[in-house]
Amino acid sequence: MAAPIVQNFEMAAALADLTNWLIQQGLENTPTDVWLAECCQRINTAGIPLMRVNLSTRAHHPEIGAVAFRWHRDKQSERFTYSRNSNVDELVNEYRQSPLYHLMSNPISELRQRLDVPDPELNFPMFDDLRAAGATEYFAAKRFFLRKDQTAAIDPSRLEEGMSISMSTDATGGFTDAQIDGLRALLAPICLTIKCGANRMMAEDITSTYLGADAGKRVLSGDISRGSSETISAVIWYFDLQGFTKMSETLPGPAIIDILNDCFGVAVEIVEKHGGNVLKFMGDGMLAIFDLNTIPDAGRVAIEAAVELRTAFAARNAQYAADGQITTGFTLALHAGDVLYGNIGGKTRLDFTVIGPAVNTTARILGMCSLVDQTIIVSSKVAEPLRATRPDLVSLGQYRLRGVTDRQELFTLD
């Protein structure tokens, strides 16, 4: 449906109302795909006939480099994510031949090109698709959040904080100059709205990445006071790589980092798939918990995760051995108990983690792995409720652990 024809003063008034509305969407943290769709509809109603809009912004995520949102007047809105480490030649070449790549890599703040003229000054492969859909003009702009010079040329593969937006129309004769001026006037409020959402997304991604999903949510909800904590019942998972000290003495640093990332990648994926929360990495070790408040049968779930971890490492090592690469094993301790879960540290540097006797006991159990020559050791608190249904839980006998008052019966997974 084409936009209704209105006078320029009516369009200006409608766009002024839209500016206030956009700012409110940012304050309310409305999801980008939601406010963008309504914004495009409102622009059409204001008298600027939009057919297609594409909005993209940088992401602060270890795997995702950028996020794009696409609105089309006659189609469902779409959301795209672009991998930070993408080496897909087809994708890279497609981007290099795009008008947005041209916009980013040249000292210009915007580009405008009629698509219904015989010899366009600028032409890109995607323009053929737009022409086939009936588009008559393409307008794109870039806006940086942290610099005043909006014409700066940047490396398109290393995006700065900001946004790029493209808008296409199918109106006869393309956009009018007044309509382009109206769209330019909307760029600042659109930037503010996308920045509000991007900042929230950045906070969620960063806290989740560095603190863990659950701890990140707690911090963002305001649980940031030093010493604030709560007592929870949890199954504690202490993971450690075998032979790491020897490897670190014989292998170059980059190779060590690759091994750590690969092994932690396997362990983290399995823990999170089973609903656990990874709290921290300590050299070649990893601490995670399975909260009984959210996982009532956390003991069973943690055991299943341990079995899956063992299987995954066996498959990984078999593949690495076949390729002539270094293999590595792991040790794992599982224990259950009440822990203090919260903020601990100095005034300006806090750690969101768990402490308490149960955590210390888990660490002591982990230290028993080499003594009893077992990869996985499970305390009686985790094992006993499951023995009737898991005959593979085998007792290793009772042991007195350093710093632990009571003797502990330990189990392994046969």
Beta strands, then each sheet from edge to edge (+ up, - down):
strand 1: 52-58
strand 2: 64-72
strand 3: 78-83
strand 4: 110-114
strand 5: 137-144
strand 6: 162-169
strand 7: 229-241
strand 8: 277-282
strand 9: 285-291
strand 10: 330-345
strand 11: 350-355
strand 12: 376-379
strand 13: 393-399
strand 14: 408-413
sheet 1: 3+ 2- 1+ 6- 5+ 4-
sheet 2: 8+ 9- 7+ 10- 11+
sheet 3: 8+ 9- 7+ 10- 12- 14+ 13-
end
